[in-house]
């Protein structure tokens, strides 16, 4: 038996205002937690933690990103964003 998904429905659901609002709220919580636990030297890493929303082929994508040029190095040592993501309730 083969399962056929209703792709049009899933595309609509993935970009619905209700789903996007939940994703944005969760991402803002993660970003706030990451900013709150970020180690601060110059403050550039902390202030570079942002939430961005973009439209992909079949859904809206909401992501938390660290945009400072040193972010990859800082993350490799601290895991700050990963810990922040794990600490926020998603439901």
Buried (B, 14 or more C-beta within 10 A) or exposed (E): EEEEEEEEEEEEEBBEEEBBEBBBEBBBBBBBBBBEBBEEEEEBBBEBBEBEEEEEEBBBBBEBEBEBEEBEEBBEEBEBBEEBBEEBEEE
